[in-house]
Amino acid sequence: MRRRGPRRSRLKVRIVCDTNVLVSALIADGPPNRLLEEAIDGRIDLLLPELVLTELERVLTEKLGFDAPRAGEAIDLLSSLAADLLAAPASVERVTGDPSDDSILACAAAAGADVLATGDRKHLLPVGEHRSVRLLTPQAVLAELRSVR
């Protein structure tokens, strides 16, 4: 008989989602939506930068035609799912070539996120990893989560 040591609880992956991932999660079924389901089920810690929520509200109302109360409900829902809401960092390093993306990446790094989930193939995904934050598509995040279960 083999002796088992104390049972270790698995740490949750800490994930920041960029604005486009959240928009996709709210309006369509697919990998971004499944990332939110992982947060609902408590399998990941969703970290949301306040600047992403601000941008999300703007996109929902100005580009997608949500009225203010509906957009507010979406923001409230996401905020309730978040393990942490992240303030803008004091300093932002130029990394991606896009100041807005640099700010999101800085938030993720300052919060000790494991992953920044993004579909941004122009600015964010080419970075690959920055300050221990891996930049992955939602599909890649889900594949990794399945492989460790």
Buried (B, 14 or more C-beta within 10 A) or exposed (E): EEEEEEEEEEEBBBBBBBBBBBBBBBBEEEBBBBBBEBBEEEBBBBBBBEBBBEBBBEBBBEEEEBEEEEBBEBBEEBEEBBBBBBEBBEEBEEBBEBEBBBBBBBBBBBBEBBBBBBBBEEBBBEBEEBEEBBBBBBBBBBEBBEEEE
